Amino acid sequence: MRGAAGTHVVLKGHYTPPDMGLLDMNTSDNRFMFVVPWLGSTVVGTTDRPSTARSSPAAPESDIEWLLNESKTHLKSMRGVKRNDVSSA
């Protein structure tokens, strides 16, 4: 067994319809990415990076930017998303 870490960002719900999700298994760096509606918000994430266990993990800024940029290539509604649109990571 090996440890893994992933980054997920929460955006406003208007980025996805309430009944649609997206899974991309063929991203620019071969990680997978998903975009799903969740409790009135939109969650964008991936969970595919080796990591060691930490008691207070934080989302790397490079992962947040990767998720935002990668999602812009798939969803027209995400093309205007910016870093300050992220409510949590």
DSSP file with accessible surface (Angstrom, degrees, kcal/mol):
  #  RESIDUE AA STRUCTURE BP1 BP2  ACC     N-H-->O    O-->H-N    N-H-->O    O-->H-N    TCO  KAPPA ALPHA  PHI   PSI    X-CA   Y-CA   Z-CA
    1    1 A M              0   0  238      0, 0.0     2,-0.3     0, 0.0     0, 0.0   0.000 360.0 360.0 360.0 143.0    0.0    0.0    0.0
    2    2 A R        -     0   0  231     50,-0.0     2,-0.1    48,-0.0    50,-0.1  -0.958 360.0-108.4-130.9 152.1    1.2    3.5   -0.7
    3    3 A G        -     0   0   42     -2,-0.3    48,-1.4    48,-0.2     2,-0.3  -0.392  33.2-170.9 -76.7 153.9   -0.2    6.9    0.3
    4    4 A A  E     -A   50   0A  75     46,-0.3     2,-0.3    -2,-0.1    44,-0.1  -0.966   6.9-163.2-141.3 156.4   -2.0    9.2   -2.0
    5    5 A A  E     -A   49   0A  23     44,-2.9    44,-0.9    -2,-0.3     2,-0.3  -0.960   6.5-174.3-136.4 156.3   -3.3   12.7   -1.9
    6    6 A G        -     0   0   30     -2,-0.3     2,-0.4    41,-0.2    41,-0.2  -0.981  17.9-132.9-148.6 157.5   -5.7   14.7   -4.0
    7    7 A T        -     0   0    3     39,-0.5    39,-1.5    -2,-0.3     2,-0.4  -0.938  19.5-177.7-114.4 136.9   -7.0   18.2   -4.3
    8    8 A H  E     -B   45   0B  69     -2,-0.4     2,-0.4    37,-0.2    37,-0.2  -0.993   7.9-159.9-130.4 138.3  -10.7   19.1   -4.6
    9    9 A V  E     -B   44   0B   0     35,-3.0    35,-2.4    -2,-0.4     2,-0.5  -0.920   8.9-142.5-119.6 148.1  -12.0   22.6   -5.1
   10   10 A V  E     +BC  43  88B  23     78,-2.5    77,-2.8    -2,-0.4    78,-0.9  -0.940  24.8 173.1-111.0 128.9  -15.5   23.9   -4.4
   11   11 A L  E     -B   42   0B   1     31,-3.1    31,-2.5    -2,-0.5    75,-0.1  -0.758  43.0 -70.8-123.2 171.9  -17.0   26.5   -6.7
   12   12 A K  E >   -B   41   0B 139     73,-0.4     3,-1.2    -2,-0.2    29,-0.2  -0.267  47.9-115.2 -62.2 153.6  -20.4   28.0   -7.0
   13   13 A G  G >  S+     0   0   23     27,-0.8     3,-1.7     1,-0.3    28,-0.2   0.683 101.2  80.5 -68.9 -18.2  -23.1   25.7   -8.3
   14   14 A H  G 3  S+     0   0  129      1,-0.3    -1,-0.3    26,-0.1    27,-0.1   0.614  76.0  75.8 -70.9  -5.1  -23.8   27.5  -11.6
   15   15 A Y  G <  S+     0   0   18     -3,-1.2    -1,-0.3     1,-0.1    62,-0.2   0.715 104.1  30.5 -76.3 -20.2  -20.8   25.9  -13.2
   16   16 A T  S <  S-     0   0    9     -3,-1.7    -1,-0.1    -4,-0.1     5,-0.1  -0.994  86.2-110.1-135.6 147.6  -22.6   22.6  -13.6
   17   17 A P    >   -     0   0   60      0, 0.0     3,-1.4     0, 0.0    -2,-0.0  -0.414  37.7-114.7 -65.8 152.2  -26.2   21.6  -14.1
   18   18 A P  T 3  S+     0   0  120      0, 0.0    21,-0.1     0, 0.0    22,-0.1   0.683 112.7  43.6 -67.0 -13.6  -27.7   19.9  -11.0
   19   19 A D  T 3  S+     0   0  144     17,-0.0     2,-0.4     2,-0.0    17,-0.0   0.070 100.9  80.3-119.4  24.3  -28.1   16.5  -12.8
   20   20 A M    <   +     0   0   69     -3,-1.4     2,-0.3     2,-0.0     0, 0.0  -0.992  45.5 175.7-136.7 139.2  -24.8   16.3  -14.7
   21   21 A G        -     0   0   46     -2,-0.4     2,-0.4    15,-0.2    15,-0.2  -0.875  15.4-145.6-131.0 168.5  -21.3   15.2  -13.8
   22   22 A L  E     -D   35   0B  46     13,-2.6    13,-2.3    -2,-0.3     2,-0.4  -1.000   9.1-172.5-138.0 136.6  -18.1   14.8  -15.9
   23   23 A L  E     -D   34   0B 105     -2,-0.4     2,-0.6    11,-0.2    11,-0.2  -0.995   5.5-168.0-128.4 124.2  -15.2   12.3  -15.5
   24   24 A D  E     +D   33   0B  21      9,-3.1     9,-2.1    -2,-0.4     3,-0.3  -0.956  12.0 175.7-114.5 115.1  -12.1   12.7  -17.7
   25   25 A M  S    S+     0   0  133     -2,-0.6    -1,-0.1     7,-0.2     2,-0.1   0.358  76.1  58.9 -94.6   2.3   -9.7    9.8  -17.7
   26   26 A N  S    S+     0   0  125      7,-0.1    -1,-0.2     3,-0.0     6,-0.1  -0.477  71.3 158.4-132.9  61.9   -7.5   11.4  -20.3
   27   27 A T    >   -     0   0    6      4,-1.0     3,-1.4    -3,-0.3     5,-0.0  -0.208  59.3 -89.5 -81.2 177.8   -6.2   14.7  -18.9
   28   28 A S  T 3  S+     0   0   89      1,-0.3    -1,-0.1     2,-0.1    -2,-0.0   0.742 128.5  29.7 -62.3 -25.4   -3.1   16.6  -19.9
   29   29 A D  T 3  S-     0   0   68      2,-0.2    -1,-0.3     0, 0.0     3,-0.1   0.143 115.6-105.2-122.2  19.4   -0.9   14.8  -17.4
   30   30 A N  S <  S+     0   0  125     -3,-1.4     2,-0.2     1,-0.3    -2,-0.1   0.573  80.5 124.5  71.0  10.7   -2.8   11.4  -17.2
   31   31 A R        -     0   0   29      1,-0.0    -4,-1.0    -5,-0.0     2,-0.3  -0.593  64.3-113.9 -83.0 162.7   -4.5   12.0  -13.8
   32   32 A F        -     0   0   58     -2,-0.2     2,-0.4    -6,-0.1    15,-0.2  -0.684  30.3-164.1 -95.4 157.2   -8.2   11.7  -13.8
   33   33 A M  E     -D   24   0B   0     -9,-2.1    -9,-3.1    -2,-0.3     2,-0.3  -0.993   3.8-166.7-138.5 142.7  -10.5   14.7  -13.1
   34   34 A F  E     -DE  23  45B  39     11,-2.3    11,-2.3    -2,-0.4     2,-0.4  -0.958   9.4-165.0-129.8 153.5  -14.1   15.0  -12.2
   35   35 A V  E     +DE  22  44B   0    -13,-2.3   -13,-2.6    -2,-0.3     9,-0.2  -0.981  25.0 163.5-133.1 118.6  -16.6   17.8  -12.1
   36   36 A V  E     - E   0  43B  50      7,-2.5     7,-3.1    -2,-0.4     2,-0.2  -0.989  39.4-115.2-138.5 147.5  -19.8   17.1  -10.1
   37   37 A P  E     + E   0  42B  41      0, 0.0     2,-0.3     0, 0.0     5,-0.2  -0.584  37.4 179.4 -75.1 144.3  -22.7   19.1   -8.6
   38   38 A W  E >   - E   0  41B 141      3,-2.9     3,-2.3    -2,-0.2    -2,-0.0  -0.863  59.6 -30.2-154.3 113.1  -22.8   18.8   -4.8
   39   39 A L  T 3  S-     0   0  146     -2,-0.3     3,-0.1     1,-0.3   -26,-0.1   0.853 126.0 -44.0  49.9  43.6  -25.2   20.4   -2.4
   40   40 A G  T 3  S+     0   0   69      1,-0.3   -27,-0.8   -27,-0.1    -1,-0.3   0.493 127.4  87.7  83.5   2.3  -25.8   23.4   -4.6
   41   41 A S  E <  S-BE  12  38B  34     -3,-2.3    -3,-2.9   -29,-0.2     2,-0.4  -0.658  76.2-115.5-119.6 178.5  -22.1   23.8   -5.4
   42   42 A T  E     -BE  11  37B   0    -31,-2.5   -31,-3.1    -5,-0.2     2,-0.5  -0.984  23.0-159.4-117.7 130.2  -19.7   22.4   -8.0
   43   43 A V  E     -BE  10  36B  18     -7,-3.1    -7,-2.5    -2,-0.4     2,-0.4  -0.941   6.9-173.4-111.3 129.5  -16.8   20.1   -6.9
   44   44 A V  E     +BE   9  35B   0    -35,-2.4   -35,-3.0    -2,-0.5     2,-0.3  -0.980  25.1 142.8-119.1 130.6  -13.8   19.7   -9.2
   45   45 A G  E     -BE   8  34B   0    -11,-2.3   -11,-2.3    -2,-0.4     2,-0.3  -0.957  36.7-160.0-158.4 176.1  -11.2   17.2   -8.2
   46   46 A T        -     0   0    1    -39,-1.5   -39,-0.5    -2,-0.3   -13,-0.1  -0.943   5.0-165.4-155.5 154.9   -8.7   14.5   -8.7
   47   47 A T        +     0   0   63     -2,-0.3   -41,-0.2   -15,-0.2     2,-0.2  -0.238  54.8 105.5-139.0  50.0   -7.2   11.9   -6.3
   48   48 A D        +     0   0   81    -16,-0.2   -42,-0.1   -41,-0.1    -1,-0.1  -0.488  40.3 105.6-138.3  65.6   -4.2   10.6   -8.0
   49   49 A R  E     -A    5   0A  56    -44,-0.9   -44,-2.9    -2,-0.2    -3,-0.0  -0.961  65.6-118.5-142.9 125.3   -0.9   11.8   -6.6
   50   50 A P  E     +A    4   0A 107      0, 0.0     2,-0.3     0, 0.0   -46,-0.3  -0.327  47.8 157.7 -59.7 142.5    1.5    9.8   -4.5
   51   51 A S        -     0   0   27    -48,-1.4     2,-0.3     3,-0.0   -48,-0.2  -0.989  39.6-117.2-160.3 159.3    2.0   11.4   -1.0
   52   52 A T        -     0   0  114     -2,-0.3     2,-0.1     1,-0.1   -50,-0.0  -0.685  49.1 -87.9 -96.7 159.1    3.0   10.7    2.5
   53   53 A A        -     0   0  103     -2,-0.3     2,-0.3     2,-0.0    -1,-0.1  -0.400  46.7-177.1 -68.9 137.3    0.6   11.0    5.4
   54   54 A R        -     0   0  125     -2,-0.1    -1,-0.0     1,-0.1    -3,-0.0  -0.993  28.5-141.0-133.9 146.4    0.3   14.5    7.0
   55   55 A S  S    S+     0   0  123     -2,-0.3    -1,-0.1     1,-0.3    -2,-0.0   0.776 100.9  27.4 -79.6 -24.7   -1.7   15.6   10.0
   56   56 A S  S    S-     0   0  105      2,-0.0    -1,-0.3     0, 0.0     2,-0.0  -0.569  82.5-175.0-134.6  72.2   -2.7   19.0    8.4
   57   57 A P        -     0   0   92      0, 0.0     2,-0.3     0, 0.0    -4,-0.0  -0.312   4.5-162.9 -70.4 152.4   -2.6   18.7    4.7
   58   58 A A        -     0   0   75    -51,-0.0    -2,-0.0    -2,-0.0     3,-0.0  -0.975  27.7-104.8-132.2 147.9   -3.1   21.7    2.4
   59   59 A A        -     0   0   33     -2,-0.3     2,-0.1    30,-0.2   -52,-0.1  -0.591  38.2-121.9 -73.0 124.1   -4.0   21.8   -1.2
   60   60 A P    >>  -     0   0   41      0, 0.0     4,-1.8     0, 0.0     3,-0.6  -0.438  13.0-131.4 -65.3 137.0   -1.0   22.8   -3.3
   61   61 A E  H 3> S+     0   0   94      1,-0.2     4,-2.5     2,-0.2     5,-0.2   0.868 107.4  59.8 -57.9 -34.5   -1.6   25.9   -5.4
   62   62 A S  H 3> S+     0   0   86      1,-0.2     4,-2.0     2,-0.2    -1,-0.2   0.876 104.9  48.9 -64.3 -35.6   -0.3   24.1   -8.4
   63   63 A D  H <> S+     0   0   10     -3,-0.6     4,-2.6     2,-0.2    -1,-0.2   0.897 109.8  51.5 -68.7 -40.8   -3.0   21.5   -8.1
   64   64 A I  H  X S+     0   0    2     -4,-1.8     4,-2.3     2,-0.2    -2,-0.2   0.954 112.6  45.2 -61.0 -48.1   -5.7   24.1   -7.7
   65   65 A E  H  X S+     0   0   69     -4,-2.5     4,-2.7     1,-0.2     5,-0.3   0.896 111.4  53.5 -63.7 -38.6   -4.5   25.9  -10.9
   66   66 A W  H  X S+     0   0   35     -4,-2.0     4,-3.0    -5,-0.2     5,-0.3   0.942 109.3  48.4 -61.7 -45.9   -4.3   22.6  -12.7
   67   67 A L  H  X S+     0   0    0     -4,-2.6     4,-2.3     2,-0.2    -2,-0.2   0.921 113.5  46.6 -60.5 -45.7   -7.9   21.7  -11.9
   68   68 A L  H  X S+     0   0    1     -4,-2.3     4,-1.4    -5,-0.2    -2,-0.2   0.941 116.2  44.2 -64.0 -45.7   -9.2   25.1  -13.0
   69   69 A N  H  X S+     0   0   83     -4,-2.7     4,-0.7     1,-0.2    -2,-0.2   0.911 114.1  49.3 -66.5 -41.0   -7.2   25.1  -16.2
   70   70 A E  H >< S+     0   0   18     -4,-3.0     3,-1.0    -5,-0.3     4,-0.4   0.909 108.8  52.6 -66.0 -40.3   -8.1   21.5  -17.1
   71   71 A S  H >X S+     0   0    0     -4,-2.3     4,-2.0    -5,-0.3     3,-1.4   0.838  99.8  63.8 -66.9 -28.8  -11.8   22.0  -16.4
   72   72 A K  H 3< S+     0   0   61     -4,-1.4    -1,-0.3     1,-0.3    -2,-0.2   0.785  95.2  60.3 -64.7 -25.4  -11.8   25.0  -18.8
   73   73 A T  T << S+     0   0   89     -3,-1.0    -1,-0.3    -4,-0.7    -2,-0.2   0.663 114.6  33.2 -76.8 -14.0  -10.9   22.7  -21.7
   74   74 A H  T <4 S+     0   0   75     -3,-1.4     2,-0.5    -4,-0.4    -2,-0.2   0.744 112.6  50.7-111.0 -35.4  -14.1   20.6  -21.2
   75   75 A L    ><  -     0   0   23     -4,-2.0     3,-1.3     1,-0.1     4,-0.5  -0.948  56.4-155.0-119.6 122.2  -16.9   22.9  -20.0
   76   76 A K  G >  S+     0   0  167     -2,-0.5     3,-1.4     1,-0.3     4,-0.3   0.880  98.5  60.1 -56.3 -37.9  -17.9   26.1  -21.6
   77   77 A S  G 3  S+     0   0   58      1,-0.3     3,-0.4   -62,-0.2    -1,-0.3   0.732 102.8  52.9 -65.5 -19.8  -19.4   27.3  -18.3
   78   78 A M  G X  S+     0   0    0     -3,-1.3     3,-2.0    -7,-0.2    -1,-0.3   0.539  78.9  95.8 -92.8  -6.2  -15.9   26.9  -16.7
   79   79 A R  T <  S+     0   0  146     -3,-1.4    -1,-0.2    -4,-0.5    -2,-0.1   0.800  88.6  43.7 -60.3 -28.0  -14.0   29.1  -19.2
   80   80 A G  T 3  S+     0   0   48     -3,-0.4    -1,-0.3    -4,-0.3    -2,-0.1   0.404  83.9 127.6 -95.9   4.1  -14.3   32.2  -17.1
   81   81 A V    <   -     0   0    0     -3,-2.0     2,-0.3   -13,-0.1    -9,-0.1  -0.333  36.9-173.1 -67.3 140.4  -13.4   30.5  -13.8
   82   82 A K    >   -     0   0  128      1,-0.1     3,-2.1    -2,-0.0     4,-0.3  -0.852  39.7-100.2-128.6 166.5  -10.6   32.2  -11.8
   83   83 A R  G >  S+     0   0   89     -2,-0.3     3,-1.7     1,-0.3    -1,-0.1   0.869 120.1  59.1 -57.1 -37.2   -8.7   31.3   -8.6
   84   84 A N  G 3  S+     0   0  132      1,-0.3    -1,-0.3     3,-0.0    -3,-0.0   0.584  91.9  70.2 -75.0  -2.9  -10.8   33.7   -6.5
   85   85 A D  G <  S+     0   0   49     -3,-2.1     2,-0.6   -74,-0.0   -73,-0.4   0.582  75.6 100.5 -81.5 -11.5  -13.9   31.7   -7.5
   86   86 A V    <   -     0   0   16     -3,-1.7   -75,-0.2    -4,-0.3     3,-0.1  -0.645  50.4-175.6 -78.2 117.9  -12.7   28.8   -5.4
   87   87 A S        -     0   0   88    -77,-2.8     2,-0.3    -2,-0.6    -1,-0.2   0.767  69.8  -5.2 -86.7 -25.5  -14.6   28.9   -2.0
   88   88 A S  B      C   10   0B  61    -78,-0.9   -78,-2.5     0, 0.0    -1,-0.3  -0.981 360.0 360.0-160.2 158.7  -12.5   26.0   -0.5
   89   89 A A              0   0   68     -2,-0.3   -30,-0.2   -80,-0.2   -80,-0.2  -0.985 360.0 360.0-145.0 360.0   -9.8   23.5   -1.5
